[in-house]
């Protein structure tokens, strides 16, 4: 499978910030991995116009489960695709916590994303309290089972493990902790999708991924890339992470 370096700008950026995407595309004119940047919806179309045919894919950060309708302030998956997106993040912990999104709701949104031709990047993660209570695998297993629709394939879905307690905190799980969760998720995917499909579905790690720790994280089994938050906002920080992922595929 082709590895994936995905960035999540969250609620950051304006049209002036798109210069960072230009710099990123110049730094990686022919990347050895897939590169995806998930932007605020307002920036997707101007970013697509600016980048033209550059090999940096664009994504949204959420979509509604309905194709259209009276849902003021929401955005449909087809509207993201029309703006130039090829993927959408779903079930991020900030959506689950701030907006009360359930795994069933995430599953409905994933179906809508697939129907619109988008790759669904489905996020899973436990809180610090759940980790300390020894509930990590139970929480991750329940989220995985309830969030993945029957429409999932290795081509249209990516799963990202983002421990809630590590997002933006600078705290990083140990290599063993990351490996345990990613192995568990891979086994869960085999149960859900079958061995062949599960083997090709990319599992990303997210949670304070930075240039300084990227190489170590990418050396962990079943880590097929990263979902990067703050470090994806600038080419200067995101580019070394992309290079570290490339190096994990083609070591010197």
N, C-alpha and C positions, 0 to 999 in steps of 0.2 A: 504494500500500500504506500501511497505518497504521504509523507508527513505534513502536518499543518501547523503553521504559526498564525494564530488568530488574535486580533486585538479588539478590545472593547473600550471605546472612548467614553462610554456612559454619558452623563449629561454635561459633556465638555466639548468645547470647540465652536468656532464660528467660521465663516467663509475664509477669513484670514489664516486660520489654522491649517487650511488645506495645503498650504505650502509644505507642511510636514509630509504629506502623502506624496507630493512631487519629489521631495528629497528621498523618500523611501523607495520610490519606483526607480529613481536614478541610481540608487545604491544597489538595487537588485533587479537589473534589466532582464535577467534570465535565472530566477531563483531555482535552487535545487529542491525546494519544498513548496507547497502551496502557501500563499500568503493571503490572509483575509483580514479586513478591518471593518468592524461593525460600528457604524456612525449614528449620531442622532439623525432622525428621518429627514430633517431639513437640509442635511449636507449630502445625502446620497446622490441626488441628481447632479448637483454642481461638481461633486467629486468624480463621478463617472465621466462627465464632459471634460473635466480637467485632465484626467488620466488617460482618456481615449483608450488605446489598446494596451496599456501597460499591464503587466501580469500581477496586478494587485486586485483581488476580488473585494467586493463591497457587500456589507450586510446590514440588516437592521438589528434592533435590540429587543423587539417585541412585536407581536401582531395580534389582531383579534381573531377569535375562532370563526367568526362569520365572514362571509365573502363581501358583504356590503350591508348597509342598513343604518338605522338610527342609533349610532354609537358615537356621540359627540366626543371628539378628542382622541379617538382610537384610530388605528390604521390597519388596513387589511393587508394580508400577505400579497395579494395581487398588486396592490398599490406600491408596495416595496419593490416588487419585481419590475413594475413599470418604471420606477425611478432609477433602476439600474442595479438593484441588489440581487445577489445570487444565494444569499443565506440569511438566516435570522436566529438570534439567540432567544431561547425560550426557557422559562423556569429558573432564571438566575435567582440567587438567594435574595437579592435586593427586591425583586418582583414578588417572590414568595412571601417575604417578610413585610415589605412596605405596602403591598397591594393585596395581601391575603390569598395569593394564587395557590390553588391546590394542584396536586399532581394530575388529577383528572382534567383540570382546566388546561394544564400544560399539554396533555395528550390531545385535547381537542384543537389546540392551537397548532400542534405539530401536524395534524391531519390537514388543517387549512394551509400550512406552509407547503406541504408536499403537493397538494392540489394546485398550488400556484407555481410549482416548479422550483421551490426554494429548498436549500439544505437546512434542516432543522438542527441547531446546535443546542442540545438538551442538557441542562445543568443539574447536577446533583450535589448535595453537600450537607454535612452535619454541623450543628452548633457546638460551641465549646462544652456546654453542659451535657450534650448528648455524647460527645467524645469521652468526657470524664466519667460518664455513667456506663461506659462500655457498650453504648448503643449504636456505634457508628455503622457497622455492617447491616444491622436491622433497619436503620433509617435509610441507608443507601439502597438496600434491596427493595424496600417498599416504594421508594421514589422511582427507581428504575422500572419496576413492574407496572406501576400505575401511570407513568409518564410516557412510555413508548407505545405508540399505536401500532396496529397491524400493518400499516403502510410503510413501516420502517425497513430500509435496506441499507447496505453499506454505502451505497452511492448517495442516498438522500438524507442521511442522519449522521451526526457526530455527537458523542457523549463527552461532557466535560465534568470532571470531578473537581469541585471547588469547596474545600472545607471552609465553612462560613467564618470560622475563627481566624483564618489565615488571610482573608481578603482585605488588602489595604493595611494590614497590621504590621507587616514585616515578619510575622511568625511563620515558620515553615515546618510542616510535619517532617518527621525523619524519613529517610529513604525507605526504611522498612514499612512505615505507616502508609506511604504513598503506594508502595509496591503491593501491600496487602489489599488496599481498596481497589486498585486497578485490576489485580488478579481476580478479585471477587466480582467486579463488574463484568470482566470478560467472561467469566463462568456464567453470570446471569444472562449475558447476551446469547451465549450458546444455548441456554435453556429457552430463551425467548425466540431466537431467530434461526437456530441451527448452527452447527459448527462452521460451515463454509462462509455463511453470511457474517457471522460474528467475528471471524478471523480478519475480515477486511474492513470492519467498522472502526473508525479512528477514535481513540480515547485520549482526551486532552487532560492535562493537569493545569489548574488555575489556582492562584492564591499567592500573591506577592512574588511572582516570577520576575526576576531581574537579570541583567547581564551577568552579575556576579554568581548567580546560582543556577543559571539555565543549563549549562553543560552537565552538571551533576544530576539535575532532574531528568534530562533527556537520556541519561544513561540507565535509567530505571526501566525494567521490563514492563511492557504493556503501556508505556507512555509514548504516545504517537505524536506529541506536539504539546502546545500550550495555549491556553486562553489567558491573555495578558491584559491587565487593567491599566494602571497608571503609566507603566513603562511603554505602553503602545502609543502614547500621545505625542512622542517626538521620535523622529527618525534616529536621532543619536542614541536613544535607549533601546528602541525596538530592533534596529538593525543588528546589533550584536546578538540578540536573542535568536533572530532568524539565522544568523551565521552559525551559532552554536547548534541549532537544529540541523542545519546542512552538514555540519561536521559529524554529527551523530549518525548520519546516513552514510557519509563517505569519509571515514576517519583518515587522517594523514598517515 
